[in-house]
Amino acid sequence: MATAKKVSAIKNTPKHLLGIQNLSVLEAKEILTEAKSFIKLNRGSSKKLDILRGKTQINLFFEPSTRTQSSFDLAGKRLGADVMTMNMSNSALKKGETLIDTAMTLNAMHPDIIVIRHQDSGAPNLLSQKVNCTVINAGDGRREHPTQALLDALTIINRKDNIEGLKIAICGDILHSRVARSNIYLMNMLGAEVNVIAPKTLMPTGIDNLGVKSFTDMKKGLDGCDIVMMLRLQNERMQGSFLPSKREYYEFFGLTPEKLKFAKKDALLMHPGPMNRGVEIDTKLADDINVSLVKEQVELGVAVRMACLKLYCK
């Protein structure tokens, strides 16, 4: 008896990855399953595949990035794609060219994948309407950062086996964080209970409507949590006074060994990076391999981005 061929949920949907909100549970799980298959490859001596051989990937980063840009670059090359990373600081946009003009220029070069990070919310969506290739969102304004949420989910699954039933705290600059939004969508989708913790000035209005519980007290917000996700203060997005001082922020909202004790005994911590040590998190805690998943997040980010490139490149 012939076995039924597995049908991809992603192959039957639009070819762009613009946000977690656009994904179904099946699509999210398919990406995570595919990513798992790349973890062993990335840890081996031979890391090169030819899955995307003959394909062209353009990385279009309008904001500074180390982890996301380098991991997308590495992911594409490990899959065999021809990868071009554009230095937007020297681009025609500095001369007044619009994003639409840039999209038309790039589209004329017939790329297969464009990975874009942009300071304006919705820029990847706009780009996807102007080009004939796959568009993957590597972070847009305050809106979404889908691959960060997916790599965070994979990191948790790699340690805890499952996300369903876990209690996850997201703490810090919720107001300006696209990472927070994508993680809220994805962790809820996968069955976790999500707490968000922030000072009132960094807590979005109506955040409870996203299916989370909000707290302005670390002790209450961390109570019984399995995972503690710390966020970077988005200083570049803050216009005006949101905090009295970084010292005071650390006292009340920086993660220390003492505050981590409010969570479960075996709680693990995460941070998307880059970290402001001594502001968002205690240095020793960030480097403690018994509780910190920060390095694993970086490692598994490559696997997740390989999975996204493979599944979305038609």
ABEGO torsion letter per residue (X at the ends): XBBBBBBBAAAABBABBAEAAABBAAAAAAAAAAAAAAAAAAABABABBAAABGBBBBBBBABBBAAAAAAAAAAAAAAGBBBBBBBAAABAAAAGBBAAAAAAAAAAAGBABBBBBBABBGAAAAAAAABABBBBBAEBEAABBAAAAAAAAAAAAAAAGBABGBBBBBBEBAAABAAAAAAAAAAAAAGBBBBBBBBAAABBBGAAAAGBBBBABAAAAABGBABBBBBBBBAAABBEBABABAAAAAAAABBBAAAAAABBAABBBBBAOBBBBGAABBAAAAABAAABAAAAAAAAAAAAAAAAAAAABX
